[in-house]
């Protein structure tokens, strides 16, 4: 009986929502890239690689090097999402390419309380060989909603 009461209270506190998917974000990254011996370089919004993300579901993103998601410029990223409240979620994801290159992400998503749409993404990443063969980088990312 106590569990039923707790469940009812939680539904009132955090109403069940169908979160929207299909949002596209421009991703800004900052961090450090390592290429060759003693060759480390910082990057930020003024000198990073342009990336866009299409949120397909709570387990799949499409990452693109072009704003129009042109064929040959995208790759999927799969992962898991855990709701942390009525307006937030934590996520982790990654991809391993056949040539051994990889990318991983970990972060949080914030939802618009009125619409259920994803409002923003932020977190950390590690990649090796995705942007440049023989180079790896790590850092932070934040999103900018694309209209």
N, C-alpha and C positions, 0 to 999 in steps of 0.2 A: 504494500500500500504506500509506503514511504517513497519507493521508486517511482510509482505512478504520479504521486504528487510532485516529486522533483522534476520528472519529465514534463509535466504540465507547466510548471513554473519556468523551466528553461525555454519552452516553446513561446511563452508569453514574453520572456526577456529577449530572446533571439528568434524572431519569427522566421519560419522556413522561407527561403527565397530561392528562386531559380536564377542563378547568376548568369548574366549574358556573356556570350563569347562572340568572337569575330572582330574584336577591337584591334587596331593597328597602332603600334607605337614606334617612334624613332628612339633608338637607344644611344645614350651618351655613355662612353666608357672613360675611365681614368685608371692609371696604374703604371706598371713597368714592363717593358718588353726586353727579353734577353736573347741576343743573337750572337753566337760566336764567343770566343774568350774575351772577358772583360769588356763586353760591348752591351751595356744596359742603357736603355733610354726611357724616360718618362713620357707619358702621353696623357692627353685630356681632351676636352671638347673641342679645342682649337686644332688638334693634330691627330685625332683618332680616326679609325676606319669607320665609315658610315655603315650603320646597321639598322634594319627595321625588323620588327617582330609582329607576326599575326598570331593572336591567341586563338587556337582552334577549339581547344577543350581544356578540361582540368588536367589532362595528361599529355597534350601535344601542342607545340609551338612550331611555327615556320619562321626561320631566320632568313633574312635576305640582305644581299649587298646592294640592292637597288630599291628605290622607293616604290617602283611598280611591280616588284616581285617577278621580274622577267625570268623566263625559263633559263635554267643553267646557273642562276645566281642565288638559289635558295637551298636550304637543307632543313630537314625536320629535327626537332629536339624533343625527346620523350622524357617523362618524369612523373612525379607524384605531387599532389597538392593536399594540404591539410588545412581545413577551416579553423581559424583561431578565434573567431567571433563573428558577429553579424556583418561586419564590414572589413574583414581581413582574412588573409590566408598566407601560409608559408608554403614554399615550393622548392623542389630540387629536381634537376634534370641534367641530361647530357646526351652526347652522341660520340660514338667511336667509328671513325671512317675506316675503310678497307686498307688504306695506306698507313694506318697507325696514328693518324692525327686524331685529336679529340678536343672536345669542349665540354665544360661542366658549368652549371649555374646553381646558385642557392640564393633565395631571397624571400621577399614578401610582396604581396599584392594587396592593394586597398580597393574596396568597392564603393561605388556611389550608393548611398543608402536608399535613395529614391528609386533608381532605375535598376540596380543590381549589376550595372556595367562595371568593368574593371576601370578604375580611375588612374592608377599608377602602379608601376613596378620598380623595385630597387633591390639590389643585392650585390653579390660577389661572383666572380667568374675566374676560371683557369682555362687556358687553351694552349695547345701545342700543335704546331704545324697547320692550323686552319687558315691563319692569315698569311704566314710566310713559312715555307719549308725550312726546317732547322731552327726555328725560333719558337719561344713560348712566352706567354705573358700571363699576368694575373692582375686583378684590380677590382674596381667597383663599377656598377652600372646603375643608371637611373633612366626613367622613361619620360618621353614627351609625347602626349597624345597627338595623333595625326587626325585632322578633321575629315 
